[in-house]
Amino acid sequence: MFIQKLKKRNKNLIMNQEKIDEQVKKNLFSAKTDVVISALEAIQKKGNKLYIPILFDLLNSSPEPEIETEIKNLLGTVKDKESVNSFLRALENDKYKTIRKEILTACWQNGLDFSTFLPVFIDLIINEDWEIAFEAFTIIDNLDFLPSAEIIKISVDKINEALSFANEQNKYFLNEILLKLK
C-alpha cells in the first residue's frame, strides 16, 4: 500500500512539473514591443523559473530599452530558490559576458541566497573589470548567511592568493570580504 501511494505521489509530481508556454516563448521574441511586454507580464504572474535562461537570451539580444528594463526588473524580483543555479550558469557562460553586470545586479536585487557560490563571485572580483567586480562585491556584502566553513576556507585562500596581484580597487573589495568572513 505504501509503495502504491509513493508511486502515485511521484506520478503527480511529474504531472505537476512546470512547463514553458510555447506561445509566451514565441511572444518574447516578437518584433512588437507591446507583445513582448505582455509576455513578460505573463511570466511575472506565473513565476516559472524555466523562463530565466530564455530571459537571459532575450536580454543578450540587445532588445529595445523598454523591454530591457522590464527584463531586468523581472530578474530582480525572482524569488524561487531553485533559480539560483540558472543565474550561476549564466554568470559562468561566456555567451552572456556582455550582460554579466545585469545578471549580477539582478542577483543582489532578488535577494536569493548565493552564499554557496561565494568563490564564483570572488573570481569575478579578481578577474573582471571594476563594474563587474563592484556588482559581485555587492552580492557578497549583502549575504544574509555565510557559507560553510569549507567554502569560507576556499574563498579566503583564493583572496589571499589574489591580493598580491590585484589592482587597488579590487584589493579593497577583497579585503572587505576577508573582514566579513572572519
Accessible surface in RSA format (square Angstrom, percent):
REM  Atomic radii and reference values for relative SASA: ProtOr
REM  Chains: A
REM  Algorithm: Lee & Richards
REM  Probe-radius: 1.40
REM  Slices: 20
REM RES _ NUM      All-atoms   Total-Side   Main-Chain    Non-polar    All polar
REM                ABS   REL    ABS   REL    ABS   REL    ABS   REL    ABS   REL
RES MET A   1   168.33  87.2 129.12  85.5  39.21  93.4 109.90  93.4  58.43  77.4
RES PHE A   2   147.15  73.6 140.94  87.3   6.21  16.2 142.96  86.7   4.19  12.0
RES ILE A   3   104.53  59.5 104.51  77.9   0.03   0.1 104.51  75.3   0.03   0.1
RES GLN A   4   125.03  69.9 119.25  87.2   5.77  13.7  42.36  90.2  82.67  62.7
RES LYS A   5   132.65  64.7 126.28  77.5   6.37  15.2  75.12  67.6  57.52  61.3
RES LEU A   6    65.00  36.2  61.56  44.0   3.44   8.7  64.44  45.3   0.56   1.5
RES LYS A   7   139.98  68.3 133.73  82.1   6.25  14.9  81.69  73.5  58.29  62.1
RES LYS A   8   141.30  68.9 136.00  83.4   5.30  12.6  84.21  75.8  57.09  60.8
RES ARG A   9   139.05  58.4 136.02  69.3   3.03   7.2  62.82  85.8  76.23  46.2
RES ASN A  10    64.23  44.3  63.44  61.3   0.79   1.9  19.82  47.7  44.42  42.9
RES LYS A  11   132.54  64.7 129.76  79.6   2.78   6.6  75.62  68.1  56.92  60.6
RES ASN A  12    71.24  49.1  70.73  68.3   0.51   1.2  15.03  36.2  56.20  54.3
RES LEU A  13   100.74  56.1  96.67  69.2   4.07  10.2  96.77  68.0   3.97  10.7
RES ILE A  14   115.57  65.8 108.18  80.6   7.39  17.8 108.18  77.9   7.39  20.1
RES MET A  15   134.02  69.4 108.97  72.1  25.05  59.7  87.36  74.3  46.66  61.8
RES ASN A  16   115.90  79.9  89.33  86.3  26.58  64.0  29.21  70.3  86.69  83.8
RES GLN A  17   118.39  66.2 104.87  76.6  13.51  32.2  32.48  69.1  85.91  65.2
RES GLU A  18    77.07  44.2  57.10  43.2  19.97  47.5  36.18  70.0  40.88  33.4
RES LYS A  19   165.41  80.7 147.18  90.3  18.23  43.4  92.96  83.7  72.46  77.2
RES ILE A  20    48.85  27.8  33.08  24.6  15.77  38.0  33.15  23.9  15.70  42.6
RES ASP A  21    55.30  38.7  45.48  45.3   9.83  23.2  19.67  46.3  35.63  35.5
RES GLU A  22   118.32  67.9 110.67  83.7   7.65  18.2  66.31 128.3  52.01  42.5
RES GLN A  23   100.16  56.0  95.53  69.8   4.63  11.0  50.39 107.3  49.77  37.7
RES VAL A  24    14.33   9.4  14.33  13.0   0.00   0.0  14.33  12.5   0.00   0.0
RES LYS A  25    77.94  38.0  77.86  47.8   0.08   0.2  30.79  27.7  47.16  50.2
RES LYS A  26   147.28  71.9 133.61  82.0  13.67  32.5  91.36  82.2  55.93  59.6
RES ASN A  27    37.45  25.8  37.36  36.1   0.10   0.2   0.10   0.2  37.36  36.1
RES LEU A  28     0.41   0.2   0.00   0.0   0.41   1.0   0.00   0.0   0.41   1.1
RES PHE A  29   104.34  52.2  74.11  45.9  30.23  78.7  77.96  47.3  26.38  75.5
RES SER A  30    36.65  31.0  14.94  19.9  21.71  50.0  16.82  35.8  19.84  27.8
RES ALA A  31   111.32 102.4  65.94 101.8  45.38 103.2  77.79 109.6  33.53  88.8
RES LYS A  32   135.34  66.0 130.41  80.0   4.93  11.7  78.70  70.8  56.64  60.3
RES THR A  33    41.33  29.4  36.32  36.8   5.01  11.9  21.42  28.8  19.91  30.1
RES ASP A  34   103.05  72.2  91.91  91.5  11.14  26.3  45.70 107.5  57.35  57.2
RES VAL A  35    42.65  28.1  39.38  35.7   3.26   7.9  42.50  36.9   0.15   0.4
RES VAL A  36     1.46   1.0   1.46   1.3   0.00   0.0   1.46   1.3   0.00   0.0
RES ILE A  37    23.08  13.1  23.08  17.2   0.00   0.0  23.08  16.6   0.00   0.0
RES SER A  38    63.73  53.9  59.77  79.8   3.96   9.1  22.61  48.1  41.12  57.6
RES ALA A  39     3.90   3.6   0.00   0.0   3.90   8.9   3.47   4.9   0.42   1.1
RES LEU A  40     4.92   2.7   3.70   2.6   1.22   3.1   4.06   2.9   0.86   2.3
RES GLU A  41    87.98  50.5  86.09  65.1   1.89   4.5  27.03  52.3  60.95  49.8
RES ALA A  42    28.98  26.6  23.39  36.1   5.58  12.7  28.31  39.9   0.67   1.8
RES ILE A  43     6.37   3.6   6.06   4.5   0.31   0.7   6.07   4.4   0.30   0.8
RES GLN A  44    93.49  52.3  78.19  57.1  15.30  36.4  34.64  73.7  58.86  44.6
RES LYS A  45   177.17  86.4 139.49  85.6  37.68  89.7  92.79  83.5  84.39  89.9
RES LYS A  46   119.10  58.1  84.68  52.0  34.41  81.9  76.00  68.4  43.10  45.9
RES GLY A  47    47.29  58.3   0.00   N/A  47.29  58.3  32.84  90.1  14.45  32.4
RES ASN A  48    13.22   9.1   9.50   9.2   3.71   8.9   3.67   8.8   9.54   9.2
RES LYS A  49    50.23  24.5  45.34  27.8   4.89  11.6  26.25  23.6  23.98  25.5
RES LEU A  50    73.04  40.7  66.36  47.5   6.68  16.8  68.59  48.2   4.45  12.0
RES TYR A  51     1.39   0.6   1.39   0.8   0.00   0.0   0.70   0.5   0.69   0.8
RES ILE A  52     4.99   2.8   4.99   3.7   0.00   0.0   4.99   3.6   0.00   0.0
RES PRO A  53    57.44  41.9  57.19  52.1   0.25   0.9  57.44  47.4   0.00   0.0
RES ILE A  54    17.79  10.1  17.52  13.0   0.27   0.7  17.79  12.8   0.00   0.0
RES LEU A  55     2.46   1.4   2.46   1.8   0.00   0.0   2.46   1.7   0.00   0.0
RES PHE A  56     1.98   1.0   1.98   1.2   0.00   0.0   1.98   1.2   0.00   0.0
RES ASP A  57    47.46  33.2  42.08  41.9   5.38  12.7  14.69  34.6  32.77  32.7
RES LEU A  58     9.75   5.4   9.75   7.0   0.00   0.0   9.75   6.8   0.00   0.0
RES LEU A  59     6.61   3.7   2.02   1.4   4.58  11.5   2.02   1.4   4.58  12.3
RES ASN A  60    41.47  28.6  22.52  21.8  18.95  45.6   2.93   7.1  38.54  37.2
RES SER A  61    70.01  59.2  37.93  50.6  32.08  73.9  44.41  94.6  25.61  35.9
RES SER A  62    98.37  83.1  71.37  95.2  27.01  62.2  42.31  90.1  56.07  78.5
RES PRO A  63    23.20  16.9   4.06   3.7  19.15  69.6  14.53  12.0   8.68  53.9
RES GLU A  64   102.48  58.8  96.82  73.2   5.66  13.5  22.97  44.4  79.51  64.9
RES PRO A  65   102.97  75.0  99.88  91.0   3.09  11.2 102.54  84.7   0.42   2.6
RES GLU A  66   102.96  59.1  94.08  71.2   8.88  21.1  40.30  77.9  62.66  51.2
RES ILE A  67     9.33   5.3   9.33   7.0   0.00   0.0   9.33   6.7   0.00   0.0
RES GLU A  68    50.28  28.9  50.28  38.0   0.00   0.0   7.04  13.6  43.24  35.3
RES THR A  69    72.33  51.4  71.22  72.2   1.11   2.6  46.01  61.8  26.32  39.8
RES GLU A  70    60.47  34.7  58.66  44.4   1.81   4.3   1.19   2.3  59.28  48.4
RES ILE A  71     0.00   0.0   0.00   0.0   0.00   0.0   0.00   0.0   0.00   0.0
RES LYS A  72    72.32  35.3  70.26  43.1   2.06   4.9  36.02  32.4  36.30  38.7
RES ASN A  73    83.56  57.6  76.79  74.2   6.77  16.3  27.11  65.2  56.45  54.6
RES LEU A  74    14.52   8.1  13.47   9.6   1.05   2.6  14.07   9.9   0.45   1.2
RES LEU A  75     0.86   0.5   0.86   0.6   0.00   0.0   0.86   0.6   0.00   0.0
RES GLY A  76     8.07  10.0   0.00   N/A   8.07  10.0   2.61   7.2   5.46  12.2
RES THR A  77    66.72  47.5  56.20  57.0  10.52  25.1  56.13  75.4  10.59  16.0
RES VAL A  78    21.54  14.2  14.51  13.1   7.03  16.9  21.54  18.7   0.00   0.0
RES LYS A  79   135.27  66.0 115.56  70.9  19.72  46.9  95.29  85.8  39.99  42.6
RES ASP A  80    48.20  33.8  36.79  36.6  11.41  27.0  24.35  57.3  23.85  23.8
RES LYS A  81   173.34  84.6 162.51  99.7  10.83  25.8 105.72  95.2  67.63  72.0
RES GLU A  82   119.92  68.8 102.35  77.4  17.56  41.8  42.58  82.4  77.34  63.1
RES SER A  83     0.19   0.2   0.00   0.0   0.19   0.4   0.19   0.4   0.00   0.0
RES VAL A  84    13.86   9.1  13.86  12.6   0.00   0.0  13.86  12.0   0.00   0.0
RES ASN A  85    74.47  51.4  73.64  71.2   0.83   2.0   8.29  20.0  66.17  64.0
RES SER A  86    14.02  11.8  10.12  13.5   3.90   9.0   1.46   3.1  12.56  17.6
RES PHE A  87     0.00   0.0   0.00   0.0   0.00   0.0   0.00   0.0   0.00   0.0
RES LEU A  88     6.40   3.6   6.40   4.6   0.00   0.0   6.40   4.5   0.00   0.0
RES ARG A  89   149.14  62.6 143.53  73.2   5.61  13.4  75.29 102.9  73.85  44.8
RES ALA A  90     3.69   3.4   1.41   2.2   2.28   5.2   2.88   4.1   0.81   2.1
RES LEU A  91     2.23   1.2   0.18   0.1   2.04   5.1   0.32   0.2   1.91   5.1
RES GLU A  92   112.55  64.6  81.86  61.9  30.68  73.1  35.25  68.2  77.30  63.1
RES ASN A  93    62.10  42.8  55.28  53.4   6.82  16.4  13.18  31.7  48.92  47.3
RES ASP A  94   110.94  77.7  95.93  95.5  15.01  35.5  33.37  78.5  77.57  77.4
RES LYS A  95   117.68  57.4  94.02  57.7  23.65  56.3  70.84  63.8  46.84  49.9
RES TYR A  96    15.56   7.3  15.29   8.7   0.27   0.7   7.48   5.6   8.07  10.0
RES LYS A  97   104.52  51.0  95.83  58.8   8.68  20.7  78.67  70.8  25.84  27.5
RES THR A  98   117.18  83.3  85.50  86.7  31.68  75.5  86.97 116.8  30.21  45.7
RES ILE A  99    12.47   7.1  12.47   9.3   0.00   0.0  12.47   9.0   0.00   0.0
RES ARG A 100    11.51   4.8  11.38   5.8   0.13   0.3   1.40   1.9  10.11   6.1
RES LYS A 101    74.53  36.4  73.70  45.2   0.84   2.0  32.83  29.5  41.71  44.4
RES GLU A 102    42.62  24.5  37.43  28.3   5.18  12.3   8.21  15.9  34.41  28.1
RES ILE A 103     0.10   0.1   0.10   0.1   0.00   0.0   0.10   0.1   0.00   0.0
RES LEU A 104     0.00   0.0   0.00   0.0   0.00   0.0   0.00   0.0   0.00   0.0
RES THR A 105    31.94  22.7  31.94  32.4   0.00   0.0  28.14  37.8   3.80   5.7
RES ALA A 106     2.26   2.1   1.65   2.6   0.60   1.4   1.93   2.7   0.33   0.9
RES CYS A 107     1.54   1.2   0.00   0.0   1.54   3.6   0.00   0.0   1.54   1.7
RES TRP A 108    95.17  38.2  78.04  37.8  17.13  40.2  82.10  43.8  13.07  21.2
RES GLN A 109    88.12  49.3  63.07  46.1  25.05  59.6  19.32  41.1  68.80  52.2
RES ASN A 110     1.25   0.9   0.00   0.0   1.25   3.0   0.00   0.0   1.25   1.2
RES GLY A 111    58.11  71.7   0.00   N/A  58.11  71.7  31.71  87.0  26.40  59.1
RES LEU A 112    18.65  10.4   7.22   5.2  11.43  28.7   9.72   6.8   8.92  24.0
RES ASP A 113    81.33  57.0  62.01  61.7  19.32  45.7  35.36  83.2  45.97  45.8
RES PHE A 114     1.33   0.7   1.04   0.6   0.29   0.7   1.04   0.6   0.29   0.8
RES SER A 115     6.06   5.1   6.06   8.1   0.00   0.0   0.00   0.0   6.06   8.5
RES THR A 116    81.07  57.7  74.21  75.2   6.86  16.4  42.82  57.5  38.25  57.8
RES PHE A 117    55.96  28.0  54.64  33.8   1.32   3.4  55.96  33.9   0.00   0.0
RES LEU A 118     0.41   0.2   0.12   0.1   0.29   0.7   0.41   0.3   0.00   0.0
RES PRO A 119    24.29  17.7  24.29  22.1   0.00   0.0  24.29  20.1   0.00   0.0
RES VAL A 120    26.95  17.7  25.63  23.2   1.32   3.2  26.54  23.1   0.41   1.1
RES PHE A 121     1.32   0.7   1.32   0.8   0.00   0.0   1.32   0.8   0.00   0.0
RES ILE A 122     0.00   0.0   0.00   0.0   0.00   0.0   0.00   0.0   0.00   0.0
RES ASP A 123    49.07  34.4  48.55  48.3   0.52   1.2  14.65  34.5  34.41  34.3
RES LEU A 124    15.82   8.8  15.50  11.1   0.32   0.8  15.82  11.1   0.00   0.0
RES ILE A 125     0.00   0.0   0.00   0.0   0.00   0.0   0.00   0.0   0.00   0.0
RES ILE A 126    26.66  15.2  10.26   7.6  16.39  39.5  10.26   7.4  16.39  44.5
RES ASN A 127   108.65  74.9  74.27  71.8  34.38  82.8  27.62  66.5  81.03  78.3
RES GLU A 128    35.45  20.4  25.31  19.1  10.14  24.1   3.98   7.7  31.47  25.7
RES ASP A 129    93.77  65.7  76.92  76.6  16.85  39.8  48.03 113.0  45.74  45.6
RES TRP A 130   111.98  44.9 105.04  50.8   6.94  16.3 100.73  53.7  11.24  18.2
RES GLU A 131    88.81  51.0  86.60  65.5   2.21   5.3  22.38  43.3  66.43  54.2
RES ILE A 132    15.67   8.9  15.67  11.7   0.00   0.0  15.67  11.3   0.00   0.0
RES ALA A 133     0.00   0.0   0.00   0.0   0.00   0.0   0.00   0.0   0.00   0.0
RES PHE A 134    83.62  41.8  83.62  51.8   0.00   0.0  83.62  50.7   0.00   0.0
RES GLU A 135    15.32   8.8  15.32  11.6   0.00   0.0   0.00   0.0  15.32  12.5
RES ALA A 136     0.00   0.0   0.00   0.0   0.00   0.0   0.00   0.0   0.00   0.0
RES PHE A 137    23.71  11.9  23.71  14.7   0.00   0.0  23.71  14.4   0.00   0.0
RES THR A 138    19.93  14.2  18.52  18.8   1.40   3.3  17.98  24.1   1.95   2.9
RES ILE A 139     5.45   3.1   3.35   2.5   2.10   5.1   3.94   2.8   1.51   4.1
RES ILE A 140     0.42   0.2   0.42   0.3   0.00   0.0   0.42   0.3   0.00   0.0
RES ASP A 141    77.43  54.2  64.62  64.3  12.81  30.3   1.31   3.1  76.13  75.9
RES ASN A 142    84.15  58.0  64.82  62.6  19.33  46.5  22.93  55.2  61.23  59.2
RES LEU A 143    21.46  12.0   7.60   5.4  13.86  34.8  10.06   7.1  11.40  30.7
RES ASP A 144   124.32  87.1  87.89  87.5  36.43  86.1  20.32  47.8 104.00 103.7
RES PHE A 145   140.01  70.0 134.56  83.3   5.45  14.2 139.37  84.5   0.64   1.8
RES LEU A 146    78.45  43.7  53.68  38.4  24.77  62.3  53.68  37.7  24.77  66.7
RES PRO A 147    15.27  11.1   0.34   0.3  14.93  54.3   8.08   6.7   7.19  44.7
RES SER A 148    64.47  54.5  46.09  61.5  18.38  42.3  54.31 115.6  10.16  14.2
RES ALA A 149    84.78  78.0  70.14 108.2  14.65  33.3  73.37 103.3  11.41  30.2
RES GLU A 150   127.99  73.5 119.11  90.1   8.87  21.1  44.67  86.4  83.32  68.0
RES ILE A 151    31.78  18.1  31.78  23.7   0.00   0.0  31.78  22.9   0.00   0.0
RES ILE A 152    33.35  19.0  33.35  24.8   0.00   0.0  33.35  24.0   0.00   0.0
RES LYS A 153   130.41  63.6 125.00  76.7   5.41  12.9 103.01  92.7  27.40  29.2
RES ILE A 154    81.57  46.4  77.75  57.9   3.82   9.2  80.30  57.8   1.26   3.4
RES SER A 155     0.00   0.0   0.00   0.0   0.00   0.0   0.00   0.0   0.00   0.0
RES VAL A 156    37.39  24.6  37.39  33.8   0.00   0.0  37.39  32.5   0.00   0.0
RES ASP A 157    69.53  48.7  63.45  63.2   6.08  14.4  29.07  68.4  40.46  40.4
RES LYS A 158    60.93  29.7  52.75  32.4   8.18  19.5  27.10  24.4  33.83  36.0
RES ILE A 159     0.00   0.0   0.00   0.0   0.00   0.0   0.00   0.0   0.00   0.0
RES ASN A 160    80.25  55.3  64.46  62.3  15.78  38.0  25.97  62.5  54.28  52.5
RES GLU A 161   133.06  76.4 119.64  90.5  13.42  31.9  45.85  88.7  87.21  71.2
RES ALA A 162     2.09   1.9   1.92   3.0   0.17   0.4   2.09   2.9   0.00   0.0
RES LEU A 163    36.99  20.6  35.21  25.2   1.77   4.5  35.40  24.9   1.59   4.3
RES SER A 164    99.34  83.9  60.83  81.2  38.51  88.7  54.97 117.1  44.37  62.2
RES PHE A 165   132.08  66.1 101.66  63.0  30.42  79.2 109.06  66.1  23.02  65.9
RES ALA A 166    13.14  12.1   0.54   0.8  12.60  28.7   5.88   8.3   7.26  19.2
RES ASN A 167    87.21  60.1  72.91  70.5  14.31  34.4  44.24 106.5  42.97  41.5
RES GLU A 168   134.20  77.0 125.21  94.7   8.98  21.4  66.87 129.4  67.32  55.0
RES GLN A 169    96.11  53.7  90.01  65.8   6.10  14.5  33.00  70.2  63.11  47.9
RES ASN A 170     4.39   3.0   4.39   4.2   0.00   0.0   0.02   0.1   4.37   4.2
RES LYS A 171    59.64  29.1  59.64  36.6   0.00   0.0  18.87  17.0  40.77  43.4
RES TYR A 172   127.28  59.4 121.75  69.3   5.53  14.4  89.85  67.5  37.43  46.1
RES PHE A 173    10.05   5.0  10.05   6.2   0.00   0.0  10.05   6.1   0.00   0.0
RES LEU A 174     0.00   0.0   0.00   0.0   0.00   0.0   0.00   0.0   0.00   0.0
RES ASN A 175    65.55  45.2  64.31  62.1   1.24   3.0  20.55  49.5  45.00  43.5
RES GLU A 176    60.77  34.9  55.99  42.4   4.78  11.4   2.93   5.7  57.84  47.2
RES ILE A 177     1.22   0.7   0.34   0.3   0.87   2.1   1.22   0.9   0.00   0.0
RES LEU A 178    17.84   9.9  17.84  12.8   0.00   0.0  17.84  12.5   0.00   0.0
RES LEU A 179   119.69  66.7 104.62  74.8  15.07  37.9 104.86  73.6  14.83  39.9
RES LYS A 180    65.25  31.8  45.24  27.8  20.01  47.7  33.78  30.4  31.47  33.5
RES LEU A 181    13.12   7.3   0.32   0.2  12.80  32.2   0.37   0.3  12.75  34.3
RES LYS A 182   184.12  89.8 121.36  74.5  62.76 149.4 103.37  93.0  80.75  86.0
END  Absolute sums over single chains surface
CHAIN  1 A    10977.4       9387.3       1590.0       6187.1       4790.2
END  Absolute sums over all chains
TOTAL         10977.4       9387.3       1590.0       6187.1       4790.2
